[in-house]
């Protein structure tokens, strides 16, 4: 059974087709696949995410339902622009149908357009992903290069909660 092509929006235009309360509810449902059943976001925080000029969020909708999303955060580290990709997730009932690829490719295009001056300015992209998820091949197919321990370019990510 073939699936129709999703409609893809960013946080800049999603509320023209979907109300924020419904979008937030569906965003929480989809994000629980990534963050666990306790995941929640207040309406105010969700609105702030949608309004933040240093955030780009891509939403894929099928029949007006959110089925996949991905997010980028702009980092200005002179002399180069960088963006950190996170919260790449597909609704559990729609996995394995190419929606992850759709939101990642759409996010890259939105980054080029909105932050990269329509491709005139390069932007370095980064993301972190746990090897235990077993989805490294997904990112490799999209042109990403691993910098993990098995890589020639090993990197360590340090984290701290304050």
LINQUI-V433947 format. One record per residue. N is the residue number from 1. SS is DSSP state (H for helix, E for strand, C for the rest). OMEGA is omega in radians with two decimals (NA if undefined). Layout:
n: [N;N]
ss: [SS;SS]
omega: [OMEGA;OMEGA]
//
This chain:
n: [1;2;3;4;5;6;7;8;9;10;11;12;13;14;15;16;17;18;19;20;21;22;23;24;25;26;27;28;29;30;31;32;33;34;35;36;37;38;39;40;41;42;43;44;45;46;47;48;49;50;51;52;53;54;55;56;57;58;59;60;61;62;63;64;65;66;67;68;69;70;71;72;73;74;75;76;77;78;79;80;81;82;83;84;85;86;87;88;89;90;91;92;93;94;95;96;97;98;99;100;101;102;103;104;105;106;107;108;109;110;111;112;113;114;115;116;117;118;119;120;121;122;123;124;125;126;127;128;129;130;131;132;133;134;135;136;137;138;139;140;141;142;143;144;145;146;147;148;149;150;151;152;153;154;155;156;157;158;159;160;161;162]
ss: [C;C;C;C;C;C;E;E;E;E;C;C;C;H;H;H;C;C;C;H;H;H;H;H;H;H;H;H;H;H;H;H;H;H;H;C;C;C;C;C;C;C;H;H;H;H;H;H;H;H;H;C;C;C;E;E;E;E;E;E;E;E;C;C;E;E;E;E;E;E;E;E;E;E;E;E;E;C;C;E;E;E;E;E;E;E;E;E;E;E;C;H;H;H;C;C;C;C;H;H;H;H;H;H;H;H;H;H;H;H;H;H;H;H;C;C;C;C;C;C;C;C;E;E;E;E;E;C;C;C;H;H;H;C;C;H;H;H;H;H;H;C;C;C;C;C;C;C;C;C;C;C;C;C;C;C;C;C;C;C;C;C]
omega: [-3.13;-3.11;3.07;-3.12;-3.13;2.95;-3.08;-3.13;2.99;3.08;3.11;-3.06;-3.06;-3.06;3.03;-3.12;-3.09;3.12;-3.03;-3.13;3.11;3.13;3.12;3.14;3.13;3.08;3.10;3.14;-3.13;-3.07;3.10;3.08;-3.12;-2.98;3.14;-3.03;-3.13;-3.09;3.07;3.04;-3.13;3.10;3.12;3.11;3.13;3.09;3.11;3.09;-3.12;-3.07;-3.03;-3.11;3.10;3.07;2.99;3.10;3.09;3.14;3.05;-3.13;2.97;-3.09;3.11;3.11;3.08;-3.11;3.11;3.13;3.04;-3.02;3.04;3.08;-3.13;3.09;3.12;3.11;-3.05;0.16;-3.00;2.97;3.07;3.05;3.11;-3.12;3.09;3.10;3.05;-3.05;3.10;3.08;-3.06;-3.13;-3.07;-3.13;3.07;-3.11;3.10;-3.11;3.06;3.09;-3.13;-3.10;3.11;3.13;3.11;3.12;3.11;3.12;3.12;3.10;3.13;-3.08;-2.97;-3.10;-3.08;3.09;-3.14;3.07;-3.14;-3.12;-3.13;3.12;3.09;3.14;3.07;3.03;3.03;-3.11;-3.14;3.09;-3.12;3.10;3.11;-3.12;3.11;3.11;3.10;-3.12;3.08;3.11;3.13;3.05;3.12;3.11;3.13;3.03;-3.12;-3.08;-3.13;-3.08;3.01;-3.09;-3.07;3.09;3.06;3.04;3.08;3.12;3.10;3.05;-3.14;NA]
//
